[in-house]
Amino acid sequence: MGTVFSFDIRDKPTPAIHRALARAVRHLHRVDAVFSTYRPDSPISRLGRGEIRLDDCPPEVHEVLTLCAGAARDSDGYFSATPSGTLDPSGLVKGWATEAASQLLHEAGARHTCVNGGGDLQLRGGASESTPWRIGITDPVRPGRLATVITAHDDLAIATSGTAERGAHILDPHRGIPATAFASLTVVGPRLTMTDTYATAAFARGHGARDWLESLPGYEAFALLPDGRQWRTSGFSRYELPARCT
């Protein structure tokens, strides 16, 4: 998937959790083999070239493309599995894969975990029984500084779309050009599959993103504009560490 995954597990390392971690790593390798657009032999690449049909693909391809179709409807087409005209569901796959890896750990008894898929996080519990997770959101306009810090006492997903690492790589699928309204856009929600997808869609939407995000129950957002200005959806502040603590 062209990125790095990491696991932070704060629970006692039981045999069941060790086995679940191994399964989670195998799961991520399988997802890469099936969905990587960097691999010409992956089913998603072959499907995109028309060499095979959807019925010839592993069942998870149908699951992901169904989720993509729903996200496209929910976002008025600003999320697309074909953003540049070729099949590429990467905007959903990374969050979906990370959430599934987190679920494997949870089912094995791990209650305090952070699974990080290329900077997009599925958090469970806290850093300890009494300490929340604290996640810094970098400021791409002011390198080396944090724009805010998100705290999580319970399960929470955090996804950031932006230009700092890969430049203007998110396309507005309606116009076929890079979206440039934001320097970065962070969305928080209950589970990473849709949180990550909505972050991508909102970034692509640009100037209408705030009102659209306000309409999504259970999701909040924090935006950084290229000129350094910021905005937050109405409920985002409850996830933030007070400014004096950052």
N, C-alpha and C positions, 0 to 999 in steps of 0.2 A: 504493500500500500504506500510505499515511499515515505514511511515515517517510522518513529520509534515508539514502542509501548513499554510501560513500566508498571510494576505492582508495588504498592506500599500496604503491607498487612500488619496491623497492630495487635492482632489476637495471638493467643498462645499457639505455637506452630504444631498443631496436632497432626497425626498421620493423615486424617481425612482432608485437612486443609492442604497438606503437601500434595496429595493426589489430585485435589481439585486445581491446584496451581499448575500442575503438569498438564491436566486436561485443558485448562484455559490457554496455555501456551500452544498446545497442539491445535486448538480451535483457531487461534489467530493465524497459525501457519496455513491451515486449510482455507481460511477466508482469503488469505493472500493468493493461494494457488488458484482459487475459483474466480476471484474478482479483480485481481490486479490488472490494470490496463497497461502496465509496464511489461507484462509477460505475453508475448504473442500467442502462446499455447493455452492461456487460461480460457475457461469456458466463456467468460464475459467478453473477451477479445474475439473469440471465434464467433460468438453470437452476433456481435456488432458488425463483423465482416460478412455475415450471412452464410457462414460455412456450416452452422448447425442451427436447429430450431430450438425454441424454448423448451419443448418437450424432451429434447436431448440433453438438457443441462441438469446439474444437480438440483434437488428440490429447493435449496436455499436461494437459488437465482430467482425462482418464481416468487418466493416470499419477499425478497428485496425489491423486485420490480413492482410488486403489488403495493408495497409501502411507498415507493417512489411515486406511483400514480396517485395515491392518496395525498401525498405531500404536495404534488403539483396542483391538485384541486384545492387544497386548503390555502395555498399561497398565490392563487390566481396565476399560476404558471411561472412564478419567480423561482421556484425550485424546479429543476429539470434533470432527468436522467440522461439527457442528450444536450448539455449546455452549449456545446460547440458544433452540434450536428452529428456527432458520433456517440455511441452508447458509452456512458461513463457515470455509473451510479455512486462514485466515490464520495460524493457529498452526503450520502446517507450511510454507506457501508461502514465507514470508520466508527461512527457512533454506535451503530447496531452491533458491531463486533465487540466493541469495548463494553457495552452494556451486558452482552451475553457472557463475556469473561467474568464480569463482576457478579453476575447471577450464579455462575458455577461456584465461586468462592462462598457466596452467601448460603447456598444450599448445603455446603459442607460445614457450616457453622461459623464462618468468619463474619463478624458483625461490625468490624471497624477497618474498612479498607478504602483505598483510593486506587482505582485503575485509570491510568493516564494513557490515552491514545493520541499521541502527537499534540499534546496540550489541551485536549478535550477530556474532561474528567467525569467519571461516575464515582461519587462518594457514598459511603455507607457509614452510619454511626458517626463517631468522632475520632480525633487523633488518639483519644483515650476515653475512658468512661466519663471523665469530668472536663475534658479539653476538646473544644471544637476543632475541626479542620480550618485552617486559614490559608486561603489561596490568593496570591498576589496577581493582579492584572497589570501587565506591563503597559507603559505608555509609549507607543511607537513614535509619537511626536517629540518626546523628550527621552531619548535613549538612556537607560540606566535607572529610570525612576518608575515607581509604581503609580498607576492612576488611582487604584483603589484596592482594598483587600476584602474578599468575600469570606464570610464565616459560615460554617455548616455544622449544626448539632445533630441533624437527622439526614436521611438519604437526600441527596441533591446531585443534579447533573449540571455541569458548567461547560459551555462551548463558546469559543471565541473565533470569529472570522476576522481576518485583517490582512494588511499588506506588509507587515514588518518582516516576516520570514521569507515570503515567496513573491513579494511584489503584488501588482494588481492582477491576480490570477482568477478571481471570481467573476464570471460573466453574467451580464444581464441577458437572460435567454430571449427576451423580447426584442432586443436590439442587436444582439450578437457582439457586444463590445464590453470591455472590462468595466465593472462597477467601481466608481471612485468617490461616492458620497461620504464614505467613512474611512477613517484610518484603522479603526477596529470596532467591532460590535460583539459584546458578550451577552449571551442569553443564559438564564438559569431556569431549570424546570425539574420535574420529578425523575425523568429517565432520559438517557443520553441520545437514544435513537432520534427522537423527535426534537429534542433540544438542539442538537447539532444541525439537524435539517432546517429548523426554523432560523437558526443563526445564519446559515448560508442563504436562505430565501430572503431574509430581512436585509442582509448586506446587498444582495442583488437588487432588491426593490429600491433602495436608496431613500429618497426624501419622504416617501410615504410609509416608511418602515415603522415609525413610532406609533402611529394610529393603528396599524395592523397588529403590532405586538400587544398593544393595550387590549385588543379584542380577544386575545388568546387566554382562556382561563388557565391559571396555574403556571404561567410563564412571565418572567420579568427580564428587563434588558438594561444595559449600560452602554452608551455609545461615546466614542471619541471621534471628533471630526478632524479633517486634515489641518484646520487652522487652530487646533488646540481646544476648541469649545467641547463641552460635554452635555449629554442629557441622559436622564434616567426615566424609565417608566414609573408609574405612580407607586408601585409596591417594591421597587428594587432596594430602597434604602434599608429595609428590614434585614437584608442579607449582608450589609456592609459593616465592617469594623468601624467604630467611630474615628473620625479623622485624626484626633490627637493620638490614637494608638497606632496609626499606620507608619 
